[in-house]
């Protein structure tokens, strides 16, 4: 699998993170290609990671086993259609990390028999702690599934979903999820300042607490509900805080927010996709 040539169209932060993750996990730099309109980005990646750079997308497509579409969603139709001839002639797997672009649109642009894997990564992938939802169409072989998963797991965990529609829920949960935790951290920091802590002290305590809670949730056998109960002593400070959250309909607020994000993901697929 590590002998497969992997090409990235787009050299932004997510592509750079995936490339770094692949090299760290054992892929050789000489098996990785990248193409981008920004010559400075290409020069930076070539100098720092010793990967191959392509002067245009067509050359890249013709020389790799996997093409990762890592361009902005609003640009993906133009990028794909400009190289449609080369995509048609290539048997390379196409992996899309463009949010809001569904497989139906990609198939219309690339060809109805093209092997396509659609991924929904999140921003913690930039620090190799990402969570990615993945879905493959019926033309993807078992070997290609393994390769796509291998690419995305280089920056975190990857979860396959059976139905592409589930990626809208993935978008709402993990794609947008980091912002929800940042919002909570932001609110906690503001409250900590009012309670008399310095910003430095408050921020460090909140960040380490968030890290510790996530680590416990990942490693413990208990559910989040059980872990919460372990921290919540009857009549104690935590119980009072939890009751305040519950009295203000915390669970309903979260449900409404995630449904809104999922609905918007569906809307974006219609807005950005093929018409």
C-alpha positions as CSV (number, residue, x, y, z in Angstrom):
1,X,0.0,0.0,0.0
2,X,2.9,2.3,0.8
3,X,4.1,1.9,-2.8
4,X,1.0,3.6,-4.2
5,X,1.5,7.0,-5.7
6,X,-0.8,9.6,-4.1
7,X,-1.5,13.0,-5.6
8,X,-3.0,16.1,-4.0
9,X,-4.8,18.7,-6.1
10,X,-4.6,21.7,-3.7
11,X,-1.8,22.5,-1.3
12,X,-3.7,24.1,1.6
13,X,-3.5,23.3,5.3
14,X,-5.5,20.1,5.2
15,X,-3.5,18.7,2.2
16,X,-0.2,19.7,4.0
17,X,-1.4,17.9,7.2
18,X,-2.3,14.8,5.3
19,X,1.0,14.8,3.4
20,X,2.9,15.2,6.7
21,X,0.9,12.4,8.3
22,X,1.5,10.0,5.4
23,X,5.2,10.6,5.6
24,X,5.2,10.1,9.3
25,X,3.3,6.9,8.9
26,X,5.9,5.4,6.5
27,X,5.0,6.6,3.0
28,X,8.0,7.8,1.1
29,X,8.0,11.4,0.0
30,X,8.8,10.4,-3.5
31,X,5.5,8.6,-3.8
32,X,3.6,11.8,-3.1
33,X,2.7,14.5,-5.6
34,X,1.0,17.9,-5.2
35,X,-0.3,20.5,-7.6
36,X,-1.5,24.0,-6.8
37,X,-1.8,27.4,-8.5
38,X,0.2,28.9,-5.6
39,X,3.9,28.4,-6.6
40,X,5.1,29.5,-3.1
41,X,3.0,26.8,-1.4
42,X,4.5,24.2,-3.7
43,X,8.0,25.4,-3.2
44,X,7.5,25.3,0.6
45,X,6.2,21.7,0.5
46,X,9.0,20.6,-1.8
47,X,11.7,22.2,0.3
48,X,10.3,20.9,3.7
49,X,8.9,17.5,2.8
50,X,10.9,16.6,-0.4
51,X,7.7,15.6,-2.2
52,X,7.1,15.9,-6.0
53,X,5.3,19.0,-7.4
54,X,3.4,19.1,-10.6
55,X,3.1,22.2,-12.7
56,X,-0.5,21.3,-13.6
57,X,-3.3,19.0,-12.5
58,X,-3.2,16.9,-15.7
59,X,0.4,15.8,-15.2
60,X,-0.5,14.8,-11.6
61,X,-3.6,12.8,-12.6
62,X,-1.6,10.9,-15.2
63,X,1.1,9.8,-12.7
64,X,-0.7,8.7,-9.5
65,X,-2.9,5.9,-8.2
66,X,-5.0,8.2,-6.0
67,X,-6.1,11.7,-6.6
68,X,-7.1,13.7,-3.4
69,X,-9.3,16.6,-4.2
70,X,-8.2,19.2,-1.6
71,X,-9.5,22.4,-3.2
72,X,-12.2,24.7,-1.9
73,X,-15.8,23.4,-2.5
74,X,-16.7,26.3,-4.7
75,X,-13.7,25.6,-7.0
76,X,-14.0,21.8,-7.3
77,X,-16.4,21.8,-10.3
78,X,-14.1,23.9,-12.3
79,X,-11.0,22.0,-11.3
80,X,-12.5,18.6,-12.1
81,X,-14.1,19.6,-15.4
82,X,-10.9,21.3,-16.7
83,X,-9.2,17.9,-16.3
84,X,-12.1,15.6,-17.2
85,X,-10.3,14.0,-20.1
86,X,-7.4,13.0,-17.9
87,X,-9.7,11.7,-15.1
88,X,-11.6,9.7,-17.7
89,X,-8.3,8.1,-19.0
90,X,-7.0,7.4,-15.5
91,X,-8.0,4.5,-13.3
92,X,-7.0,6.4,-10.2
93,X,-9.2,6.4,-7.1
94,X,-10.6,9.9,-6.4
95,X,-10.8,10.9,-2.8
96,X,-12.7,14.2,-2.1
97,X,-12.3,16.1,1.2
98,X,-14.4,19.0,-0.1
99,X,-17.3,19.7,2.2
100,X,-20.7,19.8,0.7
101,X,-19.9,18.1,-2.6
102,X,-21.8,14.9,-2.8
103,X,-20.9,11.8,-4.8
104,X,-23.7,12.4,-7.3
105,X,-22.1,15.7,-8.4
106,X,-18.6,14.2,-8.5
107,X,-19.9,11.3,-10.6
108,X,-21.5,13.8,-13.1
109,X,-18.3,15.7,-13.4
110,X,-15.8,12.7,-13.4
111,X,-17.8,10.0,-15.1
112,X,-20.5,7.6,-13.8
113,X,-18.1,4.7,-13.4
114,X,-15.3,6.5,-11.5
115,X,-14.2,5.1,-8.1
116,X,-14.9,7.8,-5.6
117,X,-14.4,8.1,-1.8
118,X,-15.9,11.1,-0.1
119,X,-14.4,12.2,3.2
120,X,-15.5,14.6,5.9
121,X,-12.4,15.5,8.0
122,X,-12.2,18.1,10.8
123,X,-9.7,20.8,11.7
124,X,-8.0,18.8,14.5
125,X,-6.6,16.8,11.6
126,X,-4.1,19.7,11.3
127,X,-2.6,18.4,14.5
128,X,-3.0,14.7,13.8
129,X,-6.0,14.2,16.1
130,X,-8.7,14.4,13.5
131,X,-12.0,12.5,13.2
132,X,-13.1,11.7,9.6
133,X,-16.3,10.1,8.2
134,X,-15.8,8.2,5.0
135,X,-18.1,6.8,2.3
136,X,-17.2,4.9,-0.9
137,X,-19.3,4.4,-4.0
138,X,-19.9,1.0,-5.5
139,X,-16.9,1.3,-7.9
140,X,-14.3,1.4,-5.1
141,X,-12.4,-1.9,-4.6
142,X,-11.5,-3.3,-1.2
143,X,-7.9,-2.4,-1.9
144,X,-8.9,1.2,-2.7
145,X,-11.0,1.4,0.5
146,X,-8.0,0.4,2.5
147,X,-5.9,3.0,0.8
148,X,-8.4,5.7,1.4
149,X,-8.7,4.8,5.0
150,X,-4.9,4.7,5.3
151,X,-4.6,8.2,4.0
152,X,-7.2,9.7,6.4
153,X,-6.0,7.7,9.4
154,X,-2.6,9.3,9.0
155,X,-4.2,12.4,10.7
156,X,-6.5,10.7,13.2
157,X,-9.4,8.3,13.4
158,X,-11.6,7.3,10.4
159,X,-15.1,5.9,10.5
160,X,-16.9,4.4,7.4
161,X,-20.6,5.1,7.0
162,X,-22.9,2.9,5.1
163,X,-25.0,5.7,3.5
164,X,-23.7,8.9,2.1
165,X,-26.5,10.8,3.7
166,X,-24.9,10.0,7.1
167,X,-22.0,12.4,6.2
168,X,-24.4,15.3,6.9
169,X,-24.7,14.0,10.5
170,X,-20.9,13.5,10.5
171,X,-20.5,17.1,9.4
172,X,-22.8,18.3,12.2
173,X,-21.1,16.2,14.9
174,X,-17.3,16.1,14.1
175,X,-16.9,18.4,11.2
176,X,-18.3,21.4,13.0
177,X,-17.8,19.8,16.4
178,X,-14.5,21.5,17.4
179,X,-16.2,24.9,17.2
180,X,-18.8,23.8,19.8
181,X,-16.1,22.8,22.2
182,X,-14.2,26.1,21.5
183,X,-17.5,27.9,22.3
184,X,-17.8,26.2,25.6
185,X,-14.2,26.9,26.4
186,X,-14.7,30.5,25.5
187,X,-17.8,30.8,27.8
188,X,-15.9,29.1,30.6
189,X,-13.0,31.4,30.2
190,X,-15.2,34.5,30.4
191,X,-16.9,33.1,33.6
192,X,-13.5,32.3,35.1
193,X,-12.4,35.9,34.6
194,X,-15.5,37.1,36.4
195,X,-14.7,34.6,39.2
196,X,-11.3,36.3,39.7
197,X,-8.9,34.1,37.8
198,X,-6.3,35.5,35.4
199,X,-6.7,34.8,31.7
200,X,-3.5,32.7,31.6
201,X,-4.6,30.6,34.6
202,X,-8.2,30.2,33.3
203,X,-7.1,29.2,29.8
204,X,-4.6,26.7,30.9
205,X,-7.0,25.1,33.3
206,X,-9.8,24.9,30.7
207,X,-7.5,23.5,27.9
208,X,-6.0,20.9,30.2
209,X,-9.5,19.9,31.5
210,X,-10.8,19.6,28.0
211,X,-7.9,17.4,27.0
212,X,-8.2,15.3,30.2
213,X,-12.0,14.8,29.7
214,X,-11.5,13.7,26.1
215,X,-8.7,11.3,27.1
216,X,-10.8,9.8,29.8
217,X,-13.7,9.4,27.4
218,X,-11.5,7.7,24.8
219,X,-9.8,5.3,27.2
220,X,-12.6,4.5,29.7
221,X,-15.1,1.7,29.3
222,X,-17.9,3.8,30.8
223,X,-20.3,6.0,28.7
224,X,-20.1,9.8,28.9
225,X,-23.2,9.6,31.1
226,X,-21.5,7.3,33.5
227,X,-18.3,9.3,33.5
228,X,-20.3,12.4,34.3
229,X,-22.0,10.7,37.2
230,X,-18.6,9.7,38.6
231,X,-17.7,13.4,38.8
232,X,-21.1,14.5,40.2
233,X,-21.3,14.0,44.0
234,X,-24.7,14.5,45.5
235,X,-25.1,18.0,46.9
236,X,-21.7,19.0,45.5
237,X,-20.5,21.8,43.2
238,X,-20.7,19.8,40.0
239,X,-24.3,18.7,40.7
240,X,-25.3,22.4,41.1
241,X,-23.6,23.3,37.8
242,X,-25.2,20.3,36.0
243,X,-28.7,21.2,37.3
244,X,-28.2,24.8,36.1
245,X,-27.4,23.4,32.6
246,X,-30.4,21.1,32.7
247,X,-32.8,23.9,33.9
248,X,-31.7,25.9,30.9
249,X,-32.5,23.1,28.5
250,X,-28.9,22.3,27.6
251,X,-29.7,19.0,25.9
252,X,-32.4,20.6,23.7
253,X,-30.1,23.5,22.8
254,X,-27.4,21.0,21.6
255,X,-30.0,18.9,19.7
256,X,-31.3,22.0,17.9
257,X,-27.8,23.2,17.0
258,X,-26.7,19.9,15.6
259,X,-29.9,19.5,13.6
260,X,-29.4,23.0,12.2
261,X,-25.8,22.1,11.1
262,X,-27.0,18.9,9.5
263,X,-29.7,20.7,7.6
264,X,-27.3,23.2,6.4
265,X,-25.0,20.5,5.1
266,X,-27.8,19.1,3.0
267,X,-28.5,22.6,1.7
268,X,-24.9,23.2,0.8
269,X,-24.8,19.9,-1.2
270,X,-27.6,21.3,-3.3
271,X,-26.1,24.7,-3.7
272,X,-22.6,23.6,-4.5
273,X,-23.3,20.4,-6.5
274,X,-24.1,19.7,-10.1
275,X,-27.3,21.2,-11.5
